Each structure stands twice: as structure tokens, then as C-alpha cells.
Amino acid sequence: MKIFRGILIPGCLFMLLGCQSPSNEMGIFELLPQPQHFEIKGISSLEYDDMLNYHASDGAELPWCGELLKDVQSADEAARAEIIFQIDAALDLPAEGYTLDISKKQVSITGKDKAGLLYAFMTLNQLLEDAGEQDVSLPVCSIVDYPMLSYRAIHLDVKHHLEKTDYYFRLLDKLARYKVNAIIVELEDKIAYERSPGIGSEDALSIDEWKELSEYAMARNIEISPLVQGLGHASFILKHDKYKDLRDDPNSDWAFNPLDPGTYDLQFDLYLDAMEAMPYGRYLHVGGDEVHTTGRGSGKSELELQLTWLNKVCEFAAEHGRIPIFWDDMPIKYAGVYRTMFNPDLTKDEVSEAWEKNEGKLLEFLDQFPKNCIYMRWNYFVPQAEGNLKAMDWFLENGMQVMGATAGQTRWVLMPQLESNIDNIRSFAVTSVDKGLDGLLLTLWDDDSPHFELYQRGIVFFAEYTWTGEKRSKEQLKSAYRHREFSNAVADPEYAFVDALEMPVIFWLDGLLKKDLRKYISRLDDPMNEAVIDLPDLDNKGEWSIKYADRLEKAVVAMNNYESIAAKINDMRSLASRNIYTLEVYEQVNELAVFVPHSLLSLKALDASQNEQEEKAALDKLRNLEGEFSSLRQKFEQVYGEIRILTKPANYILDQDHHRHLANQSVSFDWQFYAEILFLEKVQRSYP
């Protein structure tokens, strides 16, 4: 037996996957997520465009079956169909499982249920895509497949911007293709609340528009549930004058007063609207994280106050047929064991000692923890930490339900980093499977608002690990991502560029600033002088280059990276069969990032100029940066604007935002470019 990209294949058939024959009858078939069992036995006589007719042997309805099979027609007899399918509830597989067999002349599918049937067609679409792209026949093969986790949800955070609505429909198609079966939408003010009008932003989607998306999703086995932030993260509500009396702290728009009955009247109205907009979701995520409350002289502890609030909202959820989900961090923080969850260096014994010392603070109120609630244990970087595992076990051992939450995007600028957080996605998925949990959420935070297309790689990794488990190496999975998202022609490592783009993006963050201030610029009194780096003094040539020597070395490296990345993106665009737009977005990130080292090296040229002629040439180059940046920004916005609504409504009220979200710095799209705008202004003032 040989192994090809994680699939066991008889040695005599390895050529089917490993290379092209002179007759071009063999092809590479790369499936994502990888099936639990995939055996290739030969070559069929079925071409990618032969799928004309189907027959449902048990009268099952044809599911949504993807773009390549959208025109398939019903046949009265199995013998006249290229595809035959059925649903068999007795199939010895978990829910959503299926079998798919391709013989010489026919495809046979059996789904455990409707979802399994749909996922079999998603797999068939990938096989057809590969066959068509390579102009080869489908393989004779046998597939047995099922998920390792039953609830595989991504987080759609729309608090700082919306995409154009048609993009969300295309996104749902893609999520179904990768067997993601749920979305939790963090709505904030992007729903036009009807019971409490005025909270929804002017550009919010209506309840009916969200409902249409929900119905479209359900046809693809994706259930959408709402997340309406409560107790804390309430700035989108409490920033409005009308609701200021519900604040816990009159001077902060962050948290509700949990002792005010009006808090619940308002929150329950928002919940009702959100549930109407997303009628098929099982869950109501109520938030509850990162909040401190004062108690208003009640004498109640913060833990008591939070549990008071949590019990009320959980009771409401149960009354309306929803399972509440709650971020679990604050009770653990109140107990004094929060830091153990994020310190991977602590041993199991050290964690146990910390819990033995502090657990009593939780046990005192154990009866007040709602049992109908799912406690969502989020950990975005070290889910394998003993403290994180202990926290999950504590809830489970005390009769509570637990679900994990990993991250494909957190506070990274321009694009997800740490290889799209692959190690931590894998770790939390494996942990969830090992602990017998039902599911996992992939959070995709919009705090610093990278382009959503750049989240797709992390979503693909999440889809693989939650469906298949850990069967492929990181490099195999990255290769499968390039194959599946763009073309089999770019699967090889020579086309890998995403990880290399991280360094220039990190350098972009504060390369033109005195320190890491990009996320704070709009809050500074004198941002140009407080934040932007000093410029060369023409009367003291050479000093500037000495001061910024380390930064200039990094600028040279970043420039070299830019050239290499640009070349790979260009090669991929010429070879890709699909998702060209994603490559265009990456291209714009690369172009924006390189502006920083390009500017620094232009300053160095001025600082190193030896005579009047060199100085004039360097100054002209610096003055031209403004025009170069104007063109760069125009192209950047053009590409992003194809799917993204770039600006907030003119009358939009920004909240206090003590977390300093980059995307909350302005109503316009200026927030994306504040450092560059200030830098160019400083150049023009310094060298008029």
C-alpha cells in the first residue's frame, strides 16, 4: 500500500493519483474534507459532463447538489441514470454519513439522512471538478464518509461592516461544499430590529432578508443561529441616548445593569427579532464575556450578578425553544483560575493546585449555574493547555454542557496569521473529538476587519479537522487547499505564498509609526507627532538611518518578500481555474503592505544623499509617494468593494470601544489607511 495525501491506495493504482499518463486518462482527485475511507480501484467511462440523469430508488428528493449538477434530470428507471441515490436510515454510519460508489458506468449514493445525501453530492461535485479540470474520467472508487463532530459552526461577525448580500449566498454555497453545517451570526446592529427600532444601523439587513438567508442556508444543511450580545459588549445599544439609563456604569456604554428590569425587556425584544430572522437555528448565543458589573450598591458579587443575568436569559431561551450558549470566561475569571487556561507552561499538577485553592468560589454558587445552557470554552491560541482542559472538565463533571471555540481570525490586521491559526484549530478539534463533545465553533472576529475571503483558508482547515479528524500533515492540507480552491495545477509547494505574506503584514502594522499605535491613532490628541516616526533631518544626514537601522533591515527583507509573493500570485492567477478574486485580494494586501518598506527606503535615500542633486531626486521621490498611495488605495478599494460595503452610514454613531478595534476608528474606510495618511501629510509638511 502507498499513501497519497493521506489516502491509503493499492500500489498498482497509485498512478491514478500520483501522476499523469501519456494518454491523459489518469488524474489527481483531492477531496476536502478528506473522506474517512476513499479507495480508488480503476478508471470509469464516466466523463465530468456525463451526469445528465438521476434516479431516486426510494423516492427521496434530490438535494441541492452544487453547480456542476444543477441541470441533472430525473429518470424513471435506474438503468437510464448516471446517478442513483437513496436514503437509508439503517446505514451503519453516524448522522450525516454517506457512501458513494462509482462503477464503470454509474454513480451510486446512499445517505444516512438528508444531510448525508447532500454531502455525498458535494463530494461528487469535487470529483467532477477535478475530472473536468484535468480532462480525465471519473475514478472507479468507493467512499465511506461521516463527520467526527456533529456541529461544525463558523462565526459570522458583522458588527463593523457588512458584505454585499449576494456574497453571503455564495458563501453559503461554499460552506456547504466543505460540509460546514452551522453559522452563528454576531448581529449587533446589522439587523433592523422592529421591536426596538433605532438600534439597527441604517444599512442593516431586515428581518426578512436575514430569514431569506436562513432558508437558503437550510437547503444546504446549514443552520443559522443568532448571537445578540448581552450584559457586556452592549455598546451598539447603550451608545444611544435612549438607552443610557440601562447602563451599569453611567459613563460607559459597555455593560447593562443586570438589576434593572428594563435590561431584560429590551434584550428579550432583541432576541425575539433575531430568532424570527433566523428561525431554523437551535441556539441563541447570549454572549456574556469580558464584562465587569458594579452591583449598584446591592452587595452582590460580580459572579452573583452575572448568574442572575444568565439565569434570566437562559429561562427566556428555553421558553422560546432555543438552547442558550454563553461564553464561559467570566465565572472562571471571578474564581481566580482564568490565567491557567492560557498558560501552556503550567503542569497538570500546578493547574490542579490552582483549582483546589479556588474552586470553592464556584462551588458556592453551583446550583445557580443554568443546566440548560452550553458553556462555550473559547481558547484561540493554546487549547491544549492543561488549564483549558481542566475548565472544560469542570463544567462537564458538574452536569453542564460544553462546546469549544477556536479562532480563524482574532486581532490580526489585513489577514489571519499563524498559518491561519492551523495548529490551534487542529488542537481544539482533536480535543473536542477526544472529549466526546458535540461540536466546535470557529470564531472569525471583525475587530480589525480583514477581507472575508482571507478567512477561507482557516475555514477549510476547520472543515477538515472537524469532519475528518487529524489525518493529514499541515503541508498536505495546505496543498489540498490550493488544489481545491484554485486548481490542481497550483497544489505544489512552489505556489505557497500565504504564510510568507505574514511577515510584511506584521511589519505594515507599525512600520511607519513610533510604536504599535495604528489601533489607537484616532484617540490621540496629536496623532501626527505622537504616532508617526521622525523624518530625516537634512542638516544632520545619516543620523536617521542609524536610529532606524533595525527597521531598515526589515524593510529590505519585506521588499524582497514582496517580489517573491507578487510573482507567485501572478503565476497562480494564470493557472487557477476558480476563485481568482481571492488571489486579487491577497494581491492588494501585498501591495498595501509593501508601501511601508518602500517609504522607509525612500527616506533612507534622502538621509544618505551626498549632494544637492541626490537630495533633490530623493525629495522628488518622497513627494511622489502621495500620488503612488492614492493609486494604490483606489485599486485596493476597488477590489475590496466588489463584495464589501466599505463605509458606514453617514449618521452612524461610533461607540466608545475600549478594546480599540481598528475597524471602529472611522465611519469612512479611512481607518484602514490612517497611518499612511498621517505619514504622507507629515512628509508634505516637512519637505514642502
C-alpha positions in Angstrom: 0.0 0.0 0.0 1.1 3.6 -0.7 -0.1 6.8 0.9 -1.1 9.7 -1.3 -2.2 12.9 0.5 -3.4 10.8 3.4 -5.3 8.2 1.5 -4.4 4.5 1.5 -4.3 3.2 -2.0 -3.3 -0.1 -3.5 0.2 0.2 -5.0 -0.9 -0.8 -8.5 -3.4 2.1 -8.5 -1.1 4.8 -7.1 -0.5 6.1 -10.6 -4.1 7.2 -10.8 -3.4 9.9 -8.2 0.3 10.4 -8.4 0.9 11.5 -12.0 -0.4 11.9 -15.5 -0.2 9.1 -18.0 0.7 9.8 -21.7 -2.9 9.1 -22.6 -4.1 11.6 -20.1 -6.6 9.1 -18.7 -5.5 9.4 -15.1 -5.9 12.3 -12.8 -5.4 13.7 -9.3 -8.5 13.6 -7.1 -8.2 15.7 -4.0 -11.2 15.8 -1.7 -11.8 18.3 1.1 -12.7 17.4 3.8 -10.9 14.1 3.2 -13.3 11.2 3.5 -12.9 8.7 6.2 -12.4 6.0 3.6 -11.5 6.6 0.0 -10.4 3.7 -2.2 -9.7 4.1 -5.9 -9.9 0.9 -7.9 -9.6 2.0 -11.5 -10.9 4.3 -14.2 -14.6 4.6 -15.2 -16.0 5.5 -18.5 -17.9 8.5 -17.0 -16.7 11.9 -18.1 -17.3 15.0 -16.0 -20.1 16.2 -18.3 -21.9 12.8 -18.5 -24.0 13.4 -15.4 -27.3 14.1 -17.1 -29.9 11.9 -15.3 -30.6 10.7 -11.7 -32.9 8.1 -10.2 -34.0 8.1 -6.6 -34.6 4.4 -5.8 -36.6 5.1 -2.7 -38.4 8.3 -3.9 -36.0 10.6 -2.0 -35.9 14.2 -3.1 -32.9 15.4 -4.9 -31.0 17.7 -2.6 -29.2 20.9 -3.5 -26.4 19.3 -5.4 -24.0 22.0 -6.4 -23.2 24.0 -9.5 -21.9 21.1 -11.6 -25.1 19.0 -11.1 -27.7 21.8 -11.2 -29.1 20.7 -14.5 -29.4 16.9 -13.8 -32.8 15.5 -14.7 -34.9 12.7 -13.2 -35.0 9.3 -15.0 -37.9 6.8 -14.4 -35.5 3.8 -14.4 -32.2 3.3 -12.6 -30.7 1.9 -15.8 -31.2 5.2 -17.6 -29.5 7.3 -14.9 -25.8 8.1 -14.4 -26.6 8.7 -10.7 -28.8 6.6 -8.5 -29.3 7.5 -4.8 -31.3 6.7 -1.8 -31.7 7.5 1.9 -31.2 4.5 4.3 -31.7 5.4 8.0 -30.4 1.9 8.8 -27.0 2.7 7.2 -24.4 1.8 9.8 -22.9 5.3 10.0 -23.3 8.4 12.2 -25.7 11.1 11.2 -24.7 13.0 8.0 -22.8 9.9 6.8 -23.0 8.5 3.3 -21.5 6.0 0.9 -20.5 6.9 -2.6 -19.5 4.2 -5.2 -18.5 4.8 -8.8 -18.6 1.8 -11.1 -17.6 1.8 -14.7 -20.8 3.5 -15.8 -22.8 4.7 -12.8 -22.6 6.6 -9.5 -24.4 5.1 -6.6 -25.1 7.1 -3.4 -26.6 6.2 -0.1 -27.2 8.8 2.6 -27.8 8.1 6.2 -30.2 11.0 6.1 -30.9 14.1 4.0 -27.7 15.7 5.1 -25.7 12.7 4.3 -27.2 12.6 0.8 -26.4 16.3 0.3 -22.8 15.8 1.4 -22.4 12.8 -1.0 -23.3 15.2 -3.8 -20.8 17.7 -2.5 -18.1 15.1 -2.7 -19.3 14.1 -6.2 -19.0 17.7 -7.3 -15.4 17.8 -6.2 -14.6 14.6 -8.1 -16.4 16.1 -11.2 -14.5 19.4 -10.8 -11.2 17.5 -10.8 -12.1 15.3 -13.7 -13.3 18.3 -15.8 -10.3 20.4 -15.0 -7.8 17.7 -16.0 -10.0 16.3 -18.8 -10.0 12.8 -17.4 -12.7 10.2 -16.5 -14.0 9.8 -13.0 -12.3 7.1 -11.0 -13.9 3.8 -10.1 -13.9 4.2 -6.4 -15.6 3.6 -3.0 -16.1 6.2 -0.4 -17.5 5.8 3.1 -17.7 9.1 5.0 -19.1 10.7 8.1 -18.2 13.6 10.5 -16.2 13.4 13.7 -18.1 16.3 15.2 -21.8 16.8 14.6 -22.0 20.6 15.0 -19.4 22.4 12.8 -20.1 26.1 13.0 -18.4 29.2 11.8 -18.8 32.6 13.4 -20.0 35.4 11.1 -19.2 38.7 12.9 -20.8 41.7 11.1 -20.5 44.3 13.8 -18.2 46.6 11.9 -19.2 46.0 8.3 -21.5 44.0 6.0 -20.7 42.3 2.8 -22.9 42.8 -0.2 -25.8 40.4 0.3 -25.2 38.3 -2.8 -21.8 37.4 -1.3 -23.4 35.8 1.6 -25.4 33.5 -0.7 -22.2 32.5 -2.4 -20.5 31.9 0.9 -23.3 29.6 2.0 -22.7 27.5 -1.2 -19.0 27.3 -0.3 -19.6 26.3 3.3 -21.9 23.5 2.2 -19.3 22.4 -0.3 -16.9 21.9 2.7 -19.5 20.3 4.9 -19.8 23.1 7.4 -23.3 22.8 8.8 -23.9 25.9 11.1 -23.3 29.6 11.4 -23.5 31.8 14.5 -24.1 35.3 13.4 -22.9 38.1 15.7 -25.6 40.6 14.7 -25.1 43.7 16.9 -26.7 46.5 14.9 -26.8 44.8 11.5 -30.4 43.7 11.8 -33.2 46.2 11.5 -34.9 45.4 14.9 -38.6 46.0 14.7 -39.5 45.8 18.4 -36.7 48.3 19.3 -36.2 50.5 16.1 -33.2 52.7 16.1 -30.7 50.2 17.4 -30.3 48.7 13.9 -27.9 50.6 11.7 -29.2 52.4 8.6 -27.6 49.7 6.4 -28.8 46.8 8.5 -30.5 43.8 6.8 -34.2 43.5 7.5 -35.6 40.5 9.4 -37.0 39.2 6.1 -33.6 39.5 4.4 -31.9 37.5 7.2 -34.8 35.0 7.0 -34.2 34.5 3.3 -30.5 33.8 4.0 -31.5 31.4 6.7 -33.9 29.5 4.4 -31.2 29.4 1.7 -28.8 28.0 4.3 -31.1 25.3 5.5 -31.5 24.0 1.9 -27.7 23.4 2.2 -27.9 21.8 5.7 -26.6 24.9 7.4 -28.5 26.2 10.4 -28.0 29.8 11.3 -28.3 30.9 14.9 -28.1 34.5 16.2 -25.6 35.9 18.7 -27.1 39.0 20.3 -24.5 40.4 22.8 -25.8 40.8 26.3 -24.6 42.0 29.7 -21.3 43.2 28.2 -20.4 44.1 24.6 -23.5 46.2 24.6 -22.1 49.4 23.1 -24.2 49.0 20.0 -27.2 49.6 22.2 -26.0 51.7 25.1 -24.3 54.3 23.0 -27.8 55.6 22.1 -29.2 58.3 24.4 -32.5 56.5 24.6 -30.9 53.5 26.4 -28.2 55.2 28.6 -30.3 54.7 31.7 -29.8 50.9 31.3 -26.0 51.3 31.7 -24.3 49.6 34.6 -21.8 52.4 34.7 -23.4 55.7 33.5 -20.1 56.8 31.9 -19.6 53.6 29.9 -21.6 52.1 27.1 -20.1 48.7 27.6 -22.4 46.8 30.1 -26.0 46.6 31.1 -27.2 46.9 34.6 -28.3 43.4 35.5 -30.5 44.6 38.3 -32.7 46.8 36.1 -35.9 45.0 34.8 -35.6 47.3 31.7 -32.4 45.5 30.7 -34.4 42.3 30.2 -37.4 43.9 28.5 -35.0 45.3 25.9 -32.8 42.3 25.5 -35.8 40.0 25.1 -37.2 42.1 22.4 -33.9 42.0 20.5 -33.8 38.2 21.0 -37.3 37.8 19.6 -36.4 39.8 16.4 -33.2 37.8 16.0 -35.0 34.4 16.4 -37.6 35.5 13.8 -34.9 36.4 11.4 -33.1 33.0 12.0 -36.0 30.6 12.6 -34.1 27.4 12.0 -31.3 27.7 14.5 -31.3 25.6 17.6 -29.3 28.1 19.6 -29.4 31.6 21.0 -26.0 32.8 21.8 -26.3 35.4 24.6 -22.7 36.5 24.8 -21.8 37.4 28.4 -18.0 37.6 28.1 -15.4 40.3 29.1 -17.7 42.2 31.5 -17.5 43.6 34.9 -20.5 45.0 36.7 -20.7 47.3 39.8 -23.7 45.9 41.6 -25.1 49.4 42.2 -24.6 49.1 45.9 -26.6 45.8 46.1 -23.8 44.0 47.9 -23.8 41.2 45.3 -20.6 39.9 43.8 -19.8 40.1 40.2 -20.4 36.3 39.9 -23.8 36.6 41.5 -24.7 39.4 39.2 -23.7 37.5 36.1 -25.5 34.4 37.2 -28.6 36.5 37.9 -28.5 37.8 34.3 -27.6 34.4 32.9 -30.5 32.6 34.6 -33.0 35.1 33.3 -31.8 35.0 29.7 -31.5 31.2 29.7 -35.0 30.9 31.0 -36.2 33.1 28.2 -34.3 31.0 25.6 -35.9 27.8 26.9 -39.4 29.3 26.8 -38.8 30.0 23.2 -37.4 26.7 22.2 -33.7 27.7 22.0 -30.6 26.3 23.6 -28.7 29.2 25.1 -24.9 29.4 24.5 -22.8 31.5 26.9 -19.1 32.5 26.8 -17.8 30.9 29.9 -14.8 33.1 30.7 -16.1 35.4 33.4 -17.2 32.8 36.1 -13.7 31.2 35.7 -12.1 34.7 36.0 -14.1 35.5 39.1 -12.8 32.2 40.6 -9.2 33.2 40.0 -8.2 30.4 37.6 -8.6 32.3 34.4 -4.9 32.6 33.6 -4.3 28.8 34.0 -6.4 28.4 30.8 -3.9 30.4 28.7 -0.6 29.3 30.2 0.7 26.2 28.3 3.7 26.0 30.6 1.7 25.0 33.7 1.8 21.3 34.5 -1.3 19.3 35.3 -0.4 19.3 39.0 0.1 23.1 39.0 -3.3 23.6 37.4 -4.9 21.1 39.9 -3.4 23.0 42.8 -4.8 26.3 41.5 -8.2 24.8 41.1 -8.2 23.2 44.5 -7.4 26.6 46.0 -10.1 28.5 44.2 -12.8 26.0 43.2 -14.8 26.8 46.3 -15.7 30.2 44.8 -17.6 28.4 42.0 -19.0 25.6 44.1 -20.6 28.1 46.4 -22.9 29.1 43.5 -23.0 25.8 41.7 -26.8 25.5 42.0 -27.2 28.9 40.3 -25.4 27.8 37.1 -28.1 27.1 34.5 -28.1 23.5 33.3 -29.9 24.2 30.0 -27.0 26.3 28.9 -24.0 25.4 26.8 -20.8 26.9 28.3 -18.6 27.8 25.4 -15.0 27.4 26.3 -13.0 29.7 24.0 -9.3 29.5 23.6 -7.7 30.9 20.5 -4.0 30.0 20.9 -3.4 27.2 23.5 -6.4 24.9 23.7 -4.1 22.1 24.7 -3.1 24.0 27.9 -3.9 21.9 31.0 -5.8 24.8 32.4 -8.1 24.9 29.4 -8.7 21.1 29.6 -9.4 21.4 33.3 -12.0 24.2 32.8 -13.8 22.0 30.2 -13.8 19.1 32.6 -15.1 21.1 35.5 -18.2 22.1 33.6 -18.7 18.5 32.4 -18.2 17.0 35.8 -20.7 19.3 37.3 -23.5 18.4 34.9 -23.1 21.2 32.4 -22.8 21.1 28.6 -19.6 22.3 27.0 -18.7 23.4 23.5 -15.3 24.7 22.3 -14.5 27.8 20.3 -11.3 28.2 18.4 -10.4 31.1 16.0 -9.6 31.6 12.4 -9.2 35.3 13.0 -8.8 37.3 16.1 -7.0 40.7 16.3 -4.8 40.2 13.3 -4.6 43.0 10.8 -5.1 42.7 7.0 -5.2 38.8 7.1 -5.3 35.9 9.5 -1.8 34.9 10.7 0.0 32.0 12.4 -0.7 29.9 9.2 -4.4 30.8 9.5 -4.1 29.5 13.1 -4.0 26.0 11.8 -2.2 24.4 14.9 -4.8 25.7 17.3 -7.8 24.8 15.1 -6.4 21.3 14.8 -5.7 21.1 18.6 -9.2 22.2 19.7 -10.9 20.0 17.1 -8.9 16.9 18.2 -9.6 17.8 21.9 -13.3 18.2 21.2 -13.4 14.8 19.4 -11.5 13.1 22.3 -13.8 14.5 24.9 -16.9 13.4 23.1 -18.2 17.0 22.6 -20.9 17.6 20.0 -19.3 20.5 18.2 -16.9 23.4 17.8 -17.2 27.0 16.7 -14.6 28.8 14.5 -14.7 32.4 15.6 -13.9 34.9 12.9 -13.7 38.3 14.6 -14.3 41.5 12.6 -12.5 43.7 15.2 -9.7 44.7 12.7 -11.8 43.7 9.7 -9.6 41.8 7.2 -11.3 40.8 4.0 -13.5 37.8 4.5 -12.0 35.9 1.5 -8.8 35.7 3.5 -10.7 33.8 6.2 -11.4 31.0 3.8 -8.2 29.0 4.3 -8.8 28.8 8.0 -12.4 27.7 7.3 -11.1 25.0 5.1 -8.7 23.8 7.8 -11.5 23.9 10.3 -13.8 21.9 8.0 -11.2 19.2 7.6 -10.4 18.7 11.3 -14.0 18.8 12.5 -15.2 16.4 9.8 -12.2 14.1 9.2 -10.1 14.5 12.3 -6.3 14.7 12.1 -5.2 12.5 9.1 -3.1 14.8 7.0 0.0 16.9 7.8 -0.2 20.6 7.7 1.6 20.8 4.4 -0.6 18.1 2.9 -3.7 20.1 4.0 -2.3 23.4 2.6 -1.6 21.7 -0.7 -5.2 20.3 -0.7 -6.5 23.9 0.0 -4.6 25.2 -3.0 -5.8 22.3 -5.2 -9.4 22.6 -4.1 -9.8 26.4 -4.0 -7.8 27.3 -7.1 -6.6 24.4 -9.3 -4.8 21.1 -9.1 -2.1 22.9 -11.1 -1.1 25.0 -8.1 -1.1 22.4 -5.4 2.6 22.0 -5.2 4.6 23.9 -2.5 6.2 26.2 -5.1 2.9 28.1 -5.2 2.6 28.6 -1.5 2.7 32.3 -0.6 0.2 32.9 2.2 2.4 32.2 5.1 5.2 34.3 3.6 2.9 37.2 3.4 2.5 37.3 7.2 5.9 39.0 7.8 5.3 42.0 5.5 1.8 42.4 7.0 3.1 42.4 10.6 5.7 44.9 9.5 3.0 47.1 7.9 1.2 47.4 11.2 3.6 49.8 12.8 6.4 50.3 10.3 5.6 53.9 9.8 4.9 54.5 13.5 7.0 55.1 16.6 5.4 52.0 18.2 2.3 49.9 17.9 -0.2 52.7 17.7 -2.2 52.0 14.5 -5.2 50.8 16.5 -5.1 54.0 18.7 -4.4 56.7 16.2 -7.9 58.2 16.2 -7.8 58.5 20.0 -4.5 60.5 20.1 -4.6 64.3 20.7 -1.8 65.0 18.1 -1.5 61.7 16.1 0.9 63.0 13.5 3.6 63.9 16.1 2.6 61.3 18.7 2.4 58.3 16.4 4.3 58.9 13.1 8.0 58.2 13.0 10.5 61.0 12.9 11.8 62.0 9.4 15.4 62.7 8.3 16.9 66.0 9.4 18.5 67.5 6.2 21.1 69.3 8.4 22.2 66.0 10.1 22.4 63.5 7.4 22.9 59.9 8.4 21.5 60.1 11.9 18.1 59.0 10.9 19.4 55.8 9.2 21.4 54.9 12.4 18.3 55.5 14.6 16.1 53.2 12.4 18.8 50.7 11.3 16.9 47.7 12.6 13.7 48.9 10.9 15.5 49.5 7.6 16.9 45.9 7.6 13.4 44.6 8.0 12.3 46.9 5.2 14.8 45.3 2.8 13.6 41.8 3.8 10.0 42.9 3.3 10.7 44.3 -0.2 12.3 41.0 -1.2 9.3 39.1 0.1 7.0 41.4 -1.8 8.7 40.5 -5.1 8.6 36.8 -4.4 4.9 36.8 -3.3 3.8 39.0 -6.2 5.4 36.6 -8.6 3.7 33.6 -7.0 0.3 35.3 -7.0 0.8 36.2 -10.7 1.7 32.6 -11.5 -1.3 31.3 -9.6 -3.7 33.7 -11.4 -2.5 32.4 -14.7 -3.1 28.8 -13.7 -6.1 28.9 -11.4 -9.5 27.7 -12.7 -11.6 29.3 -9.9 -11.6 31.8 -7.1 -9.4 34.3 -9.0 -10.9 37.1 -6.8 -9.4 35.6 -3.7 -6.0 35.9 -5.3 -6.8 39.5 -6.3 -7.5 40.3 -2.6 -4.2 38.7 -1.5 -2.5 40.8 -4.2 -3.9 44.0 -2.7 -2.8 43.1 0.8 0.7 42.6 -0.6 0.6 45.9 -2.4 -0.6 47.8 0.7 2.0 46.1 2.9 4.9 47.0 0.6 4.1 50.7 0.8 5.7 50.8 4.2 9.2 49.4 3.4 9.1 51.3 0.1 8.5 54.5 2.0 11.2 53.7 4.6 13.8 53.0 1.9 12.8 56.3 0.2 13.5 58.1 3.5 16.8 56.3 3.7 17.8 57.5 0.2 17.1 61.1 1.4 19.1 60.6 4.6 22.0 59.1 2.6 22.1 61.8 -0.2 25.5 63.3 -0.6 24.9 66.3 -2.8 22.2 68.7 -3.9 21.3 66.6 -7.0 20.9 63.4 -5.0 18.9 65.2 -2.3 16.5 66.7 -4.9 16.0 63.3 -6.5 15.2 61.8 -3.1 12.9 64.6 -2.2 11.0 64.2 -5.5 10.6 60.5 -4.8 9.2 61.2 -1.4 6.8 63.8 -2.7 5.6 61.3 -5.3 4.6 58.9 -2.6 1.3 60.6 -2.2 0.3 60.0 -5.8 1.5 56.4 -5.6 -0.5 55.8 -2.5 -3.6 57.4 -4.0 -3.4 55.0 -6.9 -2.8 52.1 -4.5 -5.7 53.0 -2.3 -8.0 53.4 -5.3 -7.2 49.9 -6.5 -7.4 48.4 -3.0 -10.9 49.9 -2.5 -12.0 48.8 -6.0 -11.1 45.2 -5.3 -12.4 45.1 -1.8 -15.5 46.9 -2.9 -16.5 44.2 -5.2 -18.1 42.3 -2.3 -17.7 44.6 0.6 -19.6 47.7 1.8 -16.7 49.9 2.6 -18.3 52.7 4.6 -20.8 53.0 7.4 -23.8 55.2 7.0 -23.0 58.9 7.3 -25.1 59.3 10.5 -23.5 56.2 12.2 -22.5 56.6 15.8 -19.2 55.0 16.7 -19.2 53.5 20.2 -16.6 54.1 23.0 -14.8 50.8 22.1 -12.4 50.4 25.0 -10.9 47.4 23.1 -9.7 49.8 20.3 -11.0 47.9 17.3 -9.2 49.2 14.2 -12.4 49.0 12.2 -14.2 51.2 14.7 -11.9 54.2 14.1 -13.9 56.0 11.5 -17.2 55.9 9.6 -15.3 56.0 6.3 -12.8 53.5 5.1 -10.0 55.8 6.3 -9.4 53.6 9.3 -7.7 51.1 7.0 -5.1 53.7 6.0 -4.8 56.2 8.9 -1.0 55.6 9.4 -0.3 56.1 5.7 -2.5 59.2 5.5 -0.7 60.8 8.5 2.7 59.8 7.3 2.2 61.4 3.9 0.9 64.5 5.5 4.0 64.7 7.7 6.2 64.2 4.6 4.4 67.1 2.7 4.7 69.4 5.7 8.4 68.5 6.4 9.5 68.8 2.8 7.2 71.3 1.1 
